[in-house]
């Protein structure tokens, strides 16, 4: 996910002693704090209220209490995957649909916790357009950011469910992610979007849309936490502590979204200029943390069956170079989850 990747994992209470450091005894026997373990965390393209659990864990001191010194870095999906694979970033957020081809190319990363249990990318159309099913997209002009990434894979999955391909639509590229504005202005008849961002902002502006979602067609893995395999081996205790602290913040925000907004504004003050929009985006984001899998096994749980289905689907896409030998065991690792 490039611009609005959300960075959130599952939620659990911090367990005392799970951090990589804590109080130790000095020469006189008095307690002294061990040095904090530094972790660089790669988030999405720009700072966003969607990263509220990270911001809350930082502001409320959960990371520090777990023995961590956390620094955030923002960047697009492709760059974050490279940085995490190289160990320049210790942990970060990436789309599951980006992880599959990356690992298939030998990039040493694994997906360790679900963030979005529902896939955030959708195709939206004006509510009065008459577009209510995937079949209605035949012959329509659809705005996209480009032929890459999670939105492009989602679009192909949607079309295939109605026996269509991208040859049955007219694509119009908006590499600056302006396809939502283009839809509002009538330049296109439908557009790809994030249901917790463009859909929300258009609705708040009085422009109602219908969304076509992919979840019931192909359970594509949404954005989640990824780590490099070398970093996982070298810093496992610190990463376990990081996930636990983040999940504690996530559960608190799930119960009280206003807590997440306040801490997000503390880290990114510009978010306070339009709090009505930001709380609406956060509330829409919280809804996507939940699925039957996460409701049964806890937020952040990984849908291994869904990953297997998605791997097979993506392997069969035109132009795919995902090797037949790649399995879900190569893609996901649950060692950091409680």
Backbone torsions as a table, in degrees:
resi	resn	phi	psi	omega
1	UNK	NA	134.6	-172.3
2	UNK	-95.3	-69.7	-166.8
3	UNK	-83.1	-42.0	-169.2
4	UNK	-128.4	58.7	177.3
5	UNK	-80.0	132.6	179.8
6	UNK	-91.1	141.3	-175.8
7	UNK	-119.5	89.1	-178.8
8	UNK	-147.0	141.9	177.0
9	UNK	-121.3	-162.4	-176.2
10	UNK	-75.5	174.2	-169.1
11	UNK	-124.6	124.0	175.0
12	UNK	-148.5	157.6	179.1
13	UNK	-74.7	141.4	176.2
14	UNK	-58.4	136.1	177.3
15	UNK	-101.3	127.4	-178.9
16	UNK	-57.9	133.4	176.8
17	UNK	88.9	2.0	-178.1
18	UNK	-82.6	-14.9	-178.4
19	UNK	-73.7	165.3	-177.3
20	UNK	-79.6	-9.0	-179.4
21	UNK	-146.0	166.2	179.8
22	UNK	-172.0	-161.4	-178.8
23	UNK	-72.2	134.7	174.6
24	UNK	-127.6	167.1	-178.7
25	UNK	-91.7	130.8	175.5
26	UNK	-81.2	-177.7	-177.7
27	UNK	-57.3	-31.9	-178.1
28	UNK	-88.1	-2.7	-178.6
29	UNK	93.6	-7.4	178.8
30	UNK	-80.0	147.7	-177.9
31	UNK	-66.8	142.7	174.9
32	UNK	-139.3	146.5	-176.3
33	UNK	-80.8	133.9	175.2
34	UNK	-73.5	156.2	178.1
35	UNK	-59.0	143.6	177.5
36	UNK	-73.3	144.5	175.6
37	UNK	-84.5	126.2	-178.2
38	UNK	-81.4	133.3	174.4
39	UNK	-132.2	129.8	173.4
40	UNK	-101.4	126.9	-172.7
41	UNK	-114.5	120.4	178.3
42	UNK	-88.7	117.9	178.3
43	UNK	-102.9	-166.9	-175.4
44	UNK	-77.4	-170.3	-169.0
45	UNK	-56.4	-44.2	179.1
46	UNK	-135.2	155.8	174.0
47	UNK	-57.4	140.9	-173.6
48	UNK	-154.3	153.5	175.7
49	UNK	-62.5	-18.5	179.1
50	UNK	-66.6	-16.1	176.8
51	UNK	-94.8	20.0	-174.7
52	UNK	-53.4	-39.1	179.8
53	UNK	-60.5	-38.3	177.4
54	UNK	-65.9	-44.3	-179.4
55	UNK	-63.1	-41.7	-179.9
56	UNK	-64.7	-45.1	179.8
57	UNK	-60.6	-33.1	178.0
58	UNK	-73.9	-51.2	-175.4
59	UNK	-64.7	-40.4	-176.6
60	UNK	-82.7	-0.8	174.8
61	UNK	81.5	14.3	-178.6
62	UNK	-66.5	-38.9	179.1
63	UNK	-65.3	-46.2	-178.7
64	UNK	-62.2	-40.8	178.6
65	UNK	-63.4	-25.3	178.1
66	UNK	-88.8	6.1	177.2
67	UNK	85.4	24.9	-173.7
68	UNK	-119.7	143.9	171.0
69	UNK	-114.0	100.7	-169.5
70	UNK	-101.4	132.1	175.1
71	UNK	-121.6	134.8	179.5
72	UNK	-97.3	141.7	172.9
73	UNK	-129.8	137.7	177.4
74	UNK	-105.7	146.1	178.8
75	UNK	-176.9	168.1	-179.0
76	UNK	-79.3	169.2	-170.3
77	UNK	-58.6	-47.5	-176.2
78	UNK	-62.9	-43.1	-179.8
79	UNK	-67.5	-39.4	-179.7
80	UNK	-63.7	-41.4	179.1
81	UNK	-61.0	-42.6	179.2
82	UNK	-63.7	-46.0	-178.2
83	UNK	-63.6	-40.3	-179.7
84	UNK	-70.3	-39.9	177.7
85	UNK	-62.7	-34.8	-179.1
86	UNK	-82.5	-12.2	-177.9
87	UNK	87.1	3.6	176.9
88	UNK	-68.1	-37.8	168.0
89	UNK	-107.8	142.3	-177.2
90	UNK	-84.1	-36.3	-177.9
91	UNK	-156.0	154.2	-178.6
92	UNK	-171.8	-171.6	-173.0
93	UNK	-110.7	134.4	174.9
94	UNK	-152.5	154.7	175.2
95	UNK	-68.0	142.2	173.3
96	UNK	-60.9	-33.5	-180.0
97	UNK	-71.3	-15.2	172.4
98	UNK	-89.0	-30.3	-179.7
99	UNK	-65.6	-40.9	-174.7
100	UNK	-59.7	-53.8	179.2
101	UNK	-68.3	-30.1	179.7
102	UNK	-64.3	-49.7	179.3
103	UNK	-65.4	-34.6	177.4
104	UNK	-62.1	-24.6	177.4
105	UNK	-92.6	7.3	176.5
106	UNK	89.5	10.1	178.2
107	UNK	-75.1	125.6	-170.4
108	UNK	-83.4	76.8	176.8
109	UNK	-132.3	159.4	172.0
110	UNK	-139.1	152.8	179.1
111	UNK	-92.8	124.6	-169.2
112	UNK	-117.4	-12.5	177.8
113	UNK	-162.6	139.6	178.2
114	UNK	-76.0	140.6	171.6
115	UNK	-105.6	-66.9	176.5
116	UNK	-91.8	111.8	176.5
117	UNK	-77.9	-19.3	171.0
118	UNK	-111.0	141.6	-177.8
119	UNK	-70.7	126.1	-171.0
120	UNK	-78.8	-20.8	-176.2
121	UNK	-79.8	137.5	178.7
122	UNK	-139.3	168.6	164.6
123	UNK	-105.0	127.6	179.8
124	UNK	-116.8	151.1	177.9
125	UNK	-141.6	156.0	176.9
126	UNK	-55.5	140.5	-175.7
127	UNK	-60.0	-26.4	-178.8
128	UNK	-99.4	16.4	-174.6
129	UNK	-82.3	-17.6	-174.5
130	UNK	85.7	-1.4	177.0
131	UNK	-86.5	106.0	-177.6
132	UNK	-125.3	-14.0	178.3
133	UNK	-131.9	165.5	178.9
134	UNK	-62.4	-36.7	-179.4
135	UNK	-60.1	-27.2	179.7
136	UNK	-68.8	-10.8	-179.7
137	UNK	-78.8	-12.0	-178.6
138	UNK	-56.0	126.4	177.3
139	UNK	79.3	-1.9	-176.4
140	UNK	-85.6	153.4	174.2
141	UNK	-89.2	123.3	-174.2
142	UNK	-120.6	127.3	177.3
143	UNK	-81.5	131.4	-179.6
144	UNK	-137.6	156.8	175.4
145	UNK	-75.3	-18.9	-178.6
146	UNK	155.9	171.0	-178.1
147	UNK	-89.0	65.9	-178.7
148	UNK	-162.6	166.3	169.6
149	UNK	73.1	-171.2	-171.3
150	UNK	-65.4	-37.2	-178.2
151	UNK	-67.9	-35.0	179.3
152	UNK	-70.3	-41.4	177.1
153	UNK	-65.1	-43.4	178.1
154	UNK	-58.7	-44.2	-178.8
155	UNK	-61.6	-41.9	178.6
156	UNK	-64.7	-38.9	178.5
157	UNK	-64.9	-43.5	178.3
158	UNK	-60.5	-50.2	-177.1
159	UNK	-61.1	-40.5	-177.5
160	UNK	-63.8	-27.2	-179.5
161	UNK	-67.3	-21.1	178.6
162	UNK	-109.9	15.6	179.9
163	UNK	73.6	21.5	-179.3
164	UNK	-108.7	163.2	172.1
165	UNK	-131.5	177.2	178.9
166	UNK	-65.3	-16.1	175.3
167	UNK	-70.4	-15.9	-178.4
168	UNK	-91.2	0.8	178.3
169	UNK	-127.2	170.5	173.1
170	UNK	-110.6	119.4	-178.6
171	UNK	-92.8	140.8	172.5
172	UNK	-130.1	120.2	-173.9
173	UNK	-83.0	137.5	172.8
174	UNK	-130.8	80.7	-175.1
175	UNK	-64.2	-13.5	176.1
176	UNK	-93.9	13.1	179.4
177	UNK	62.6	34.7	179.5
178	UNK	-94.8	16.5	-175.6
179	UNK	-67.7	-26.6	177.2
180	UNK	-67.2	-44.4	176.2
181	UNK	-64.2	-39.1	178.6
182	UNK	-61.3	-38.5	177.2
183	UNK	-64.0	-45.3	-179.2
184	UNK	-62.2	-34.1	-178.5
185	UNK	-87.3	-0.9	177.2
186	UNK	81.3	14.5	179.1
187	UNK	-74.7	-27.2	177.8
188	UNK	-133.2	161.9	-178.9
189	UNK	-93.2	-17.7	176.6
190	UNK	-156.6	167.8	-178.1
191	UNK	-157.6	150.1	170.7
192	UNK	-75.8	153.0	-175.6
193	UNK	-163.9	168.6	168.8
194	UNK	-98.7	129.5	-175.4
195	UNK	-72.0	-12.6	176.1
196	UNK	-105.8	18.9	176.3
197	UNK	-138.5	-84.9	-176.3
198	UNK	-58.9	-42.3	179.6
199	UNK	-58.7	-43.4	-179.3
200	UNK	-66.4	-46.7	-176.0
201	UNK	-67.4	-38.5	176.3
202	UNK	-64.1	-41.4	179.3
203	UNK	-62.8	-41.9	178.6
204	UNK	-64.0	-27.4	177.6
205	UNK	-86.9	5.3	176.9
206	UNK	89.6	10.5	-179.6
207	UNK	-107.3	102.3	-176.5
208	UNK	-82.5	143.3	-179.7
209	UNK	-131.1	159.6	168.3
210	UNK	-105.0	136.4	-178.7
211	UNK	-114.6	136.7	173.3
212	UNK	-105.7	118.6	-174.3
213	UNK	-108.9	156.6	-173.0
214	UNK	-100.0	-10.4	-170.3
215	UNK	-55.6	-41.4	-177.2
216	UNK	-82.0	-5.5	-178.0
217	UNK	-100.8	-56.4	175.2
218	UNK	-135.7	120.6	-178.2
219	UNK	-76.2	68.3	-178.6
220	UNK	-62.0	138.4	179.5
221	UNK	-72.9	127.5	179.8
222	UNK	-79.9	-178.7	179.5
223	UNK	-58.4	144.1	179.1
224	UNK	-156.3	179.4	179.7
225	UNK	-79.7	133.8	175.9
226	UNK	-126.1	153.2	176.0
227	UNK	-137.9	157.0	171.5
228	UNK	-76.6	146.6	-177.2
229	UNK	-64.3	-34.8	178.3
230	UNK	-69.6	-39.2	178.4
231	UNK	-66.4	-38.7	178.4
232	UNK	-59.7	-41.0	179.8
233	UNK	-71.1	-36.6	-174.0
234	UNK	-83.8	-29.1	-172.2
235	UNK	-129.3	34.0	-173.4
236	UNK	-58.8	-44.9	-177.8
237	UNK	-61.4	-43.3	179.0
238	UNK	-64.4	-38.7	180.0
239	UNK	-69.5	-37.6	174.7
240	UNK	-60.1	-43.4	179.7
241	UNK	-65.4	-39.7	178.9
242	UNK	-62.1	-47.4	-179.6
243	UNK	-62.0	-44.1	-179.5
244	UNK	-60.9	-43.4	-179.9
245	UNK	-65.7	-41.3	179.1
246	UNK	-65.0	-39.3	-178.3
247	UNK	-70.2	-32.6	174.7
248	UNK	-61.8	-45.1	178.6
249	UNK	-63.8	-37.8	-179.6
250	UNK	-63.8	-43.4	178.8
251	UNK	-63.2	-39.9	179.3
252	UNK	-64.2	-39.2	179.1
253	UNK	-71.4	-36.2	176.3
254	UNK	-56.6	-39.6	180.0
255	UNK	-79.3	-34.9	-175.6
256	UNK	-140.6	86.7	-176.4
257	UNK	-56.1	-29.9	-178.3
258	UNK	-63.3	-26.1	175.6
259	UNK	-65.2	-41.9	178.9
260	UNK	-65.9	-39.7	179.1
261	UNK	-63.9	-44.4	-178.7
262	UNK	-60.7	-43.5	-179.1
263	UNK	-73.3	-31.8	175.6
264	UNK	-64.5	-41.1	178.5
265	UNK	-66.7	-34.1	178.2
266	UNK	-62.1	-34.6	-180.0
267	UNK	-88.5	-37.6	-178.4
268	UNK	-125.0	84.7	-173.5
269	UNK	-56.2	-28.8	-178.5
270	UNK	-62.6	-22.2	178.3
271	UNK	-66.1	-19.0	-179.1
272	UNK	-76.5	-7.5	-176.7
273	UNK	-74.5	-19.4	178.8
274	UNK	-145.9	75.6	-173.1
275	UNK	-68.9	-29.3	178.5
276	UNK	-62.3	-42.5	178.3
277	UNK	-67.3	-43.0	-175.9
278	UNK	-66.5	-39.6	179.4
279	UNK	-69.3	-32.8	177.3
280	UNK	-66.8	-41.0	177.4
281	UNK	-64.4	-42.9	-179.6
282	UNK	-64.3	-42.9	179.9
283	UNK	-63.6	-38.9	177.1
284	UNK	-66.5	-35.2	177.8
285	UNK	-65.9	-44.4	-179.5
286	UNK	-57.6	-38.9	179.3
287	UNK	-58.6	-34.3	-176.7
288	UNK	-84.0	-4.0	170.7
289	UNK	-71.1	-17.1	-170.2
290	UNK	-105.4	141.2	171.1
291	UNK	-153.4	177.5	177.4
292	UNK	-62.6	-31.9	179.6
293	UNK	-70.2	-49.4	-178.0
294	UNK	-72.0	-30.3	176.8
295	UNK	-68.9	-30.0	180.0
296	UNK	-85.2	-33.8	-171.2
297	UNK	-119.5	-0.7	179.8
298	UNK	105.4	144.3	177.6
299	UNK	-56.0	137.7	-177.7
300	UNK	95.6	-11.4	179.7
301	UNK	-61.1	146.8	-176.6
302	UNK	-100.5	128.0	178.5
303	UNK	-83.2	90.5	-174.0
304	UNK	-66.6	-35.4	176.7
305	UNK	-64.9	-40.4	177.5
306	UNK	-63.5	-38.6	177.4
307	UNK	-62.8	-42.0	-179.8
308	UNK	-64.2	-42.6	178.6
309	UNK	-61.9	-45.1	-178.4
310	UNK	-65.7	-39.7	178.2
311	UNK	-58.4	-46.2	-179.5
312	UNK	-66.0	-38.6	178.8
313	UNK	-63.8	-47.8	-177.5
314	UNK	-68.0	-31.1	177.9
315	UNK	-63.6	-29.5	-177.1
316	UNK	-91.0	-1.2	179.5
317	UNK	-68.2	148.7	177.5
318	UNK	-57.5	132.4	178.0
319	UNK	81.4	3.0	-179.0
320	UNK	-67.4	139.8	174.5
321	UNK	-120.1	28.4	178.7
322	UNK	-76.2	122.0	-174.8
323	UNK	-68.5	150.5	179.0
324	UNK	-65.7	-22.7	-177.9
325	UNK	-78.8	-12.4	-178.7
326	UNK	-70.7	131.8	178.4
327	UNK	-126.9	170.5	179.3
328	UNK	-64.8	-25.5	177.1
329	UNK	-63.9	-26.0	177.3
330	UNK	-79.2	-18.3	-169.1
331	UNK	-102.3	-34.7	-172.7
332	UNK	-124.1	152.9	179.3
333	UNK	-147.2	126.3	-175.8
334	UNK	-101.8	12.1	-173.9
335	UNK	-65.2	-24.2	-177.0
336	UNK	-89.2	-10.8	178.6
337	UNK	-80.9	143.1	177.3
338	UNK	-58.8	NA	NA
